[in-house]
């Protein structure tokens, strides 16, 4: 897929999403003046429109439906406003990338370096193309060097976490599904080889029970106690779909989560500060204890345990 075709998809999604419901005639009018319309087309070709609707469903799980009772108005279905906003925030910088004047007037967070590879991966995932990666490993080799390696990859899914993109796939280097950071790709090439994506494999299930991309530990029950305003905050805005309320009093509550106790989970919980206490598992609780002691030492204080409590001396 050329980047221009990928940009068409994002433009079409964004146009329909922004309008809520929109006619094909209005889409044609907006397309005429769109910076993505580099061929200066007088309308959004009807056959292309229907092909692109199917491609958008295949790639992003979004359905562009037509409400015929309201005058053939098109709208998006199959995704929440929050999920769609996150997706558009991730891809819109690519859409504006070639327009330097407009780009200077739209201020985004820094775009991950690996974003340049997204159109190639999207195309490969859609068509079942095997890619050749020249990849810089984050782990030193036996000589203590991060020498680049080259291998073939069957890309299964893409995942964004914080300010980085990752691809999960089966490579000629590993006999199992492996995650690679797009930032570490030095070169990416299409090959003539094809692969068949296993329809029984689901990206959502692959990361079910995990925060971020670290799958080095198995999910388990995480139990926390929160106090003060954090109680209402978690009740109104759960941190994770697995969040469950166990008990609640006037000023505190106990919640459980089904998640792997990774460093990425700790990062998600830390913003709650002193309003959260990790009850289980013990190693995650100890991680927070160690962090508290480390921070105290930075401020010239010492903490030690007295029974179940941390004390200052």
C-alpha positions in Angstrom: 0.0 0.0 0.0 1.4 3.4 -0.9 1.4 6.0 1.8 -1.1 8.0 -0.3 -3.6 5.2 -0.1 -3.1 4.8 3.6 -3.6 8.6 4.0 -6.9 8.2 2.0 -8.2 5.8 4.6 -7.3 8.1 7.5 -8.8 11.1 5.7 -12.1 9.2 5.0 -12.3 8.0 8.6 -11.6 11.5 10.0 -14.1 13.1 7.6 -17.0 10.9 8.5 -16.1 10.9 12.2 -15.9 14.7 12.3 -19.3 15.0 10.6 -21.1 12.4 12.6 -23.3 11.6 9.6 -22.5 12.7 6.1 -23.7 12.2 2.6 -21.6 10.9 -0.3 -22.1 14.3 -2.0 -20.6 16.2 0.9 -17.7 13.7 1.0 -17.1 14.5 -2.6 -17.1 18.2 -1.9 -14.6 17.9 0.9 -12.4 15.6 -1.1 -12.0 18.1 -3.9 -10.2 20.5 -1.6 -8.4 17.9 0.5 -4.6 18.0 0.5 -4.6 14.2 0.3 -6.3 14.5 -3.1 -2.9 14.9 -4.9 -4.4 13.8 -8.3 -7.0 16.6 -8.1 -10.0 14.3 -8.6 -13.4 15.9 -8.9 -15.1 13.4 -6.6 -14.2 10.5 -4.4 -14.7 7.8 -7.0 -17.6 5.6 -6.0 -15.9 2.3 -6.7 -12.8 3.4 -4.7 -15.1 4.5 -1.9 -16.7 1.1 -1.5 -13.3 -0.7 -1.8 -11.9 1.7 0.8 -14.8 1.0 3.2 -14.0 -2.7 3.0 -10.3 -2.0 3.6 -11.0 0.2 6.6 -13.1 -2.6 8.1 -10.3 -5.1 7.5 -7.5 -2.9 8.8 -9.1 -1.0 11.7 -12.3 -2.9 12.5 -14.4 0.2 11.7 -17.6 -0.2 9.8 -18.7 2.7 7.6 -22.5 2.2 7.4 -25.2 4.0 5.4 -28.4 5.2 7.1 -30.8 5.0 4.2 -33.8 6.2 6.2 -32.1 9.5 6.9 -31.2 10.2 3.3 -28.2 7.9 2.7 -26.0 9.4 5.4 -22.7 7.6 6.2 -21.5 7.1 9.7 -18.9 5.1 11.7 -19.8 2.0 13.8 -17.9 -0.6 15.7 -15.8 1.7 17.9 -16.2 4.1 20.8 -15.4 7.8 20.5 -12.5 7.3 22.9 -10.9 4.5 20.8 -11.4 6.4 17.6 -9.9 9.6 19.0 -6.8 7.6 20.1 -6.4 6.1 16.7 -6.8 9.4 14.9 -4.4 11.1 17.3 -1.9 8.4 16.4 -2.2 8.6 12.6 -3.1 12.2 11.8 0.5 13.4 12.1 1.3 11.1 9.2 -1.5 12.6 7.2 -0.1 16.1 7.7 3.5 15.2 7.3 4.0 16.5 3.7 2.3 19.8 4.2 5.1 21.8 6.0 3.0 25.0 6.2 0.0 23.2 7.8 2.3 21.0 9.9 3.8 24.0 11.5 0.4 25.2 12.7 -0.8 21.9 14.2 1.1 21.0 17.4 1.4 17.3 18.3 3.4 15.4 20.8 6.7 14.1 19.2 5.8 11.4 16.6 7.7 8.1 17.3 10.5 7.5 14.8 9.0 4.1 14.0 5.8 5.7 12.7 7.5 6.0 9.2 7.1 2.2 8.9 3.4 2.1 9.6 2.1 2.2 6.0 4.4 -0.6 5.0 3.2 -2.8 8.0 -0.4 -2.0 7.3 0.0 -3.0 3.7 1.8 -6.2 4.6 -0.8 -7.2 7.2 -3.6 -6.6 4.7 -2.0 -8.5 1.8 -0.1 -11.2 3.8 3.3 -10.0 2.7 6.4 -11.3 4.4 8.8 -8.4 5.3 12.6 -8.3 5.6 13.8 -6.3 8.6 17.2 -5.0 9.4 16.9 -4.6 13.1 19.0 -3.1 15.9 18.6 -5.3 19.0 18.2 -3.7 22.4 20.2 -6.5 24.0 24.0 -6.7 23.4 25.3 -9.8 21.7 28.1 -12.0 23.1 30.6 -9.3 22.1 28.7 -6.7 24.0 27.6 -5.0 20.8 24.2 -4.1 19.5 24.9 -5.3 16.0 22.0 -5.1 13.5 20.5 -8.4 12.4 18.4 -9.2 9.4 15.4 -11.6 9.3 12.0 -12.2 7.7 8.8 -11.3 9.6 5.2 -12.3 9.2 3.4 -9.3 10.8 0.3 -10.2 12.9 -0.6 -6.9 14.6 0.6 -3.4 15.6 0.3 -1.9 19.0 1.0 1.6 20.3 2.2 2.1 23.8 3.0 5.5 25.2 5.1 7.2 22.5 6.2 4.0 20.6 4.9 1.5 18.1 5.5 -2.2 18.2 4.8 -5.1 15.9 4.0 -8.7 16.9 4.8 -11.3 14.4 6.5 -14.6 13.6 10.0 -14.3 12.4 12.7 -16.5 10.8 14.8 -15.6 13.9 12.3 -16.9 16.5 10.1 -20.0 16.5 7.4 -18.1 18.4 5.5 -14.9 18.3 7.8 -12.0 19.1 7.4 -8.3 19.7 9.7 -5.8 17.9 9.9 -2.0 18.4 9.5 -0.1 15.2 12.0 2.5 16.5 14.7 -0.1 16.2 14.1 -0.9 12.6 16.9 0.3 10.4 15.5 -0.9 7.1 12.3 -2.5 6.0 11.6 -4.2 2.7 8.8 -6.1 1.1 9.5 -9.6 -0.2 7.7 -11.7 -2.8 6.9 -14.3 -0.1 3.3 -14.5 1.2 1.9 -15.8 4.5 -1.6 -16.7 5.7 -2.7 -14.9 8.8 -4.3 -17.3 11.3 -7.9 -16.0 11.7 -8.2 -17.8 15.1 -5.4 -15.6 16.5 -6.7 -12.4 18.1 -4.5 -9.4 19.0 -6.8 -8.4 21.8 -6.6 -11.9 23.4 -2.8 -11.8 23.0 -2.5 -8.8 25.2 -5.4 -9.6 27.5 -4.2 -9.3 31.1 -1.3 -7.0 30.2 -0.6 -3.3 30.5 1.6 -2.2 27.6 3.7 -4.7 25.7 5.6 -6.6 28.4 4.4 -10.2 28.5 7.2 -11.6 30.5 4.9 -12.5 33.4 1.5 -14.2 33.7 -1.6 -12.3 34.7 -2.8 -12.7 38.2 -5.1 -11.0 40.7 -3.8 -7.6 41.7 -5.4 -6.2 44.9 -5.1 -2.5 45.9 -6.6 -0.2 48.5 -7.3 3.4 47.5 -8.3 6.3 49.7 -9.8 9.8 49.4 -10.7 11.2 46.0 -9.0 8.3 44.3 -12.0 6.1 45.2 -14.5 8.1 43.2 -11.9 8.6 40.4 -11.6 4.8 39.9 -15.3 4.2 40.2 -15.9 6.8 37.5 -12.9 6.0 35.3 -11.7 2.4 35.8 -8.0 2.0 35.2 -8.6 -1.3 33.3 -11.5 -3.3 32.0 -10.7 -6.1 34.6 -11.1 -3.7 37.5 -13.6 -5.0 40.1 -14.8 -3.3 43.4 -14.3 -5.7 46.3 -15.3 -3.5 49.3 -16.0 0.1 50.0 -16.4 2.3 53.0 -16.8 6.1 53.4 -13.1 7.0 52.7 -11.5 4.0 51.1 -12.1 1.1 48.7 -10.5 -2.2 47.7 -10.2 -3.1 44.0 -8.9 -6.1 42.1 -7.4 -6.3 38.6 -6.5 -9.3 36.5 -3.1 -8.2 35.2 0.5 -9.2 35.0 2.6 -7.5 37.7 5.0 -5.8 35.4 6.9 -2.5 35.5 4.4 -1.2 33.1 1.6 -1.9 35.5 3.5 -0.1 38.2 3.8 2.9 35.9 0.0 2.9 35.5 -0.6 2.8 39.3 2.1 5.3 40.4 0.1 8.4 39.4 -2.3 7.6 42.3 0.6 8.4 44.6 -0.1 8.2 48.4 -3.8 7.4 47.8 -3.0 3.8 46.7 -1.6 0.8 48.7 -0.7 -2.4 46.9 -2.1 -5.3 49.0 -1.1 -8.2 46.6 0.9 -9.7 45.2 3.9 -9.4 47.5 6.5 -8.7 44.9 4.5 -5.8 43.4 4.0 -4.4 46.9 7.7 -4.7 47.6 8.5 -2.8 44.4 6.4 0.1 45.7 8.1 -0.1 49.1 11.5 -0.1 47.5 10.6 2.9 45.4 9.2 4.8 48.5 12.4 4.1 50.4 14.6 5.2 47.4 12.6 8.5 47.1 12.9 9.1 50.8 16.7 8.7 50.7 16.8 11.2 47.9 15.2 13.7 50.3 17.6 12.9 53.1 15.2 10.6 55.0 15.3 7.0 56.1 12.4 4.6 56.2 12.2 1.2 57.8 9.5 -1.4 58.6 7.8 -1.6 62.0 5.4 -4.5 61.7 3.3 -3.8 58.6 4.0 0.0 58.6 6.7 2.1 57.2 8.2 4.5 59.8 10.5 7.5 59.5 13.6 7.7 61.7 
